[in-house]
């Protein structure tokens, strides 16, 4: 029997997983590199940096979780169509980037 259902392309712009991954992956990679830099300085520096950035930027937990879930969706060939909640989720992630940028700018200007 031939399957005549429309083929869902995982790389399609209509796949919500691609949009979430495209927005969250840069933040996840940046945060991993940031924490790696703290880890190279020692355990105390890592703990202080992790707690500090968790308070000032909740994206430290959100970006890697969102990116990991979307990689899982793509690996399991789970097509998630775009809906209005996708746009809201993307806007929240972009808001976290802005919050992160403002927190970093504020903290850099505190010294002088």
C-alpha contacts under 8 A as a table, 3 or more apart, distances in Angstrom:
res1	aa1	res2	aa2	distance
8	X	12	X	7.90
8	X	79	X	7.01
9	X	12	X	5.30
9	X	79	X	7.95
10	X	15	X	6.39
10	X	18	X	7.94
10	X	74	X	6.97
10	X	77	X	6.92
10	X	78	X	7.91
10	X	79	X	6.19
11	X	15	X	6.96
11	X	18	X	6.90
12	X	15	X	5.52
12	X	18	X	7.81
13	X	16	X	7.63
13	X	18	X	7.12
13	X	19	X	7.56
14	X	81	X	5.86
14	X	82	X	5.60
15	X	18	X	5.71
15	X	19	X	7.10
15	X	79	X	6.16
15	X	80	X	5.43
15	X	81	X	5.01
15	X	82	X	5.89
16	X	19	X	5.19
16	X	20	X	6.28
16	X	79	X	7.84
16	X	80	X	5.39
16	X	81	X	5.55
16	X	82	X	4.83
16	X	83	X	7.90
16	X	86	X	6.42
17	X	20	X	5.19
17	X	21	X	5.97
17	X	70	X	5.26
17	X	71	X	7.91
17	X	73	X	6.86
17	X	74	X	7.01
17	X	79	X	7.52
17	X	80	X	6.27
18	X	21	X	5.12
18	X	22	X	5.93
18	X	70	X	7.45
19	X	22	X	5.07
19	X	23	X	6.32
19	X	90	X	7.58
20	X	23	X	5.31
20	X	24	X	5.98
20	X	66	X	7.18
20	X	67	X	7.20
20	X	70	X	6.84
20	X	89	X	7.94
20	X	90	X	6.53
21	X	24	X	5.21
21	X	25	X	5.54
21	X	66	X	7.32
21	X	67	X	5.32
21	X	70	X	5.82
21	X	71	X	7.26
22	X	25	X	5.96
22	X	26	X	7.57
23	X	26	X	6.81
23	X	27	X	7.71
23	X	90	X	7.15
23	X	93	X	7.10
23	X	94	X	7.49
24	X	27	X	5.49
24	X	28	X	6.22
24	X	63	X	5.08
24	X	64	X	7.25
24	X	66	X	6.42
24	X	67	X	5.51
24	X	93	X	7.08
25	X	28	X	5.00
25	X	29	X	6.13
25	X	63	X	6.87
25	X	64	X	7.27
25	X	67	X	5.49
26	X	29	X	5.25
26	X	30	X	6.08
27	X	30	X	5.09
27	X	31	X	6.00
27	X	59	X	7.66
27	X	63	X	5.82
27	X	64	X	7.67
27	X	97	X	7.70
28	X	31	X	5.21
28	X	32	X	6.13
28	X	60	X	7.44
28	X	63	X	4.95
28	X	64	X	4.69
28	X	67	X	7.03
29	X	32	X	5.11
29	X	33	X	6.22
29	X	64	X	7.93
30	X	33	X	5.16
30	X	34	X	6.08
31	X	34	X	4.89
31	X	35	X	6.09
31	X	60	X	6.19
32	X	35	X	5.21
32	X	36	X	5.98
33	X	36	X	4.87
33	X	37	X	6.19
34	X	37	X	5.20
34	X	38	X	6.53
35	X	38	X	5.00
35	X	39	X	6.05
35	X	46	X	6.71
35	X	49	X	7.35
35	X	50	X	7.00
36	X	39	X	4.90
36	X	40	X	6.26
37	X	40	X	5.28
37	X	41	X	6.80
38	X	41	X	5.30
38	X	42	X	6.92
38	X	45	X	5.66
38	X	46	X	4.63
38	X	49	X	6.51
39	X	42	X	5.31
39	X	43	X	6.14
39	X	45	X	6.82
39	X	46	X	4.81
40	X	46	X	7.98
41	X	45	X	5.97
41	X	46	X	7.18
42	X	45	X	5.47
42	X	46	X	6.23
43	X	46	X	5.00
43	X	47	X	6.12
44	X	47	X	5.21
44	X	48	X	6.18
45	X	48	X	5.21
45	X	49	X	5.93
46	X	49	X	5.13
46	X	50	X	5.95
47	X	50	X	5.17
47	X	51	X	6.17
48	X	51	X	5.34
48	X	52	X	5.90
49	X	52	X	5.03
49	X	53	X	6.01
50	X	53	X	5.40
50	X	54	X	5.94
51	X	54	X	5.09
51	X	55	X	6.30
52	X	55	X	5.45
52	X	56	X	6.42
53	X	56	X	5.01
53	X	57	X	5.32
53	X	58	X	7.48
53	X	60	X	6.98
54	X	57	X	5.25
54	X	58	X	5.28
54	X	59	X	7.61
54	X	60	X	6.01
54	X	61	X	7.45
55	X	58	X	6.53
56	X	100	X	7.24
56	X	103	X	6.10
57	X	60	X	6.18
57	X	96	X	7.47
57	X	99	X	6.85
57	X	100	X	5.27
57	X	103	X	7.14
58	X	61	X	5.96
58	X	62	X	6.54
58	X	96	X	7.45
59	X	62	X	4.64
59	X	63	X	5.44
59	X	96	X	6.00
59	X	97	X	7.47
59	X	100	X	7.32
60	X	63	X	6.26
60	X	64	X	7.28
61	X	64	X	6.17
61	X	65	X	6.51
62	X	65	X	5.30
62	X	66	X	6.10
63	X	66	X	5.29
63	X	67	X	6.05
63	X	93	X	7.91
64	X	67	X	5.10
64	X	68	X	5.92
65	X	68	X	5.17
65	X	69	X	6.17
66	X	69	X	5.22
66	X	70	X	6.24
67	X	70	X	5.23
67	X	71	X	6.15
68	X	71	X	5.16
68	X	72	X	6.22
69	X	72	X	5.03
69	X	73	X	6.24
70	X	73	X	4.86
70	X	74	X	6.17
71	X	74	X	5.14
71	X	75	X	6.02
72	X	75	X	5.04
72	X	76	X	6.06
73	X	76	X	5.27
73	X	77	X	6.12
73	X	78	X	5.00
73	X	79	X	7.40
74	X	77	X	4.93
74	X	78	X	5.94
74	X	79	X	7.49
75	X	78	X	7.64
82	X	85	X	7.91
82	X	86	X	5.83
83	X	86	X	5.29
83	X	87	X	7.14
84	X	87	X	5.40
84	X	88	X	6.63
85	X	88	X	4.96
85	X	89	X	6.10
86	X	89	X	5.08
86	X	90	X	6.17
87	X	90	X	5.11
87	X	91	X	6.11
88	X	91	X	5.04
88	X	92	X	6.24
89	X	92	X	5.09
89	X	93	X	6.34
90	X	93	X	5.09
90	X	94	X	6.21
91	X	94	X	5.07
91	X	95	X	6.06
92	X	95	X	4.89
92	X	96	X	6.26
93	X	96	X	5.01
93	X	97	X	6.46
94	X	97	X	5.03
94	X	98	X	6.38
95	X	98	X	5.02
95	X	99	X	6.10
96	X	99	X	4.93
96	X	100	X	5.99
97	X	100	X	5.02
97	X	101	X	6.17
98	X	101	X	5.03
98	X	102	X	6.12
99	X	102	X	5.14
99	X	103	X	6.03
100	X	103	X	5.16
100	X	104	X	6.12
101	X	104	X	5.14
101	X	105	X	6.10
102	X	105	X	5.06
102	X	106	X	6.01
103	X	106	X	5.10
103	X	107	X	6.06
104	X	107	X	5.13
104	X	108	X	6.07
105	X	108	X	5.17
105	X	109	X	6.27
106	X	109	X	5.26
106	X	110	X	6.35
107	X	110	X	5.22
107	X	111	X	7.65
108	X	111	X	6.49
109	X	112	X	5.92
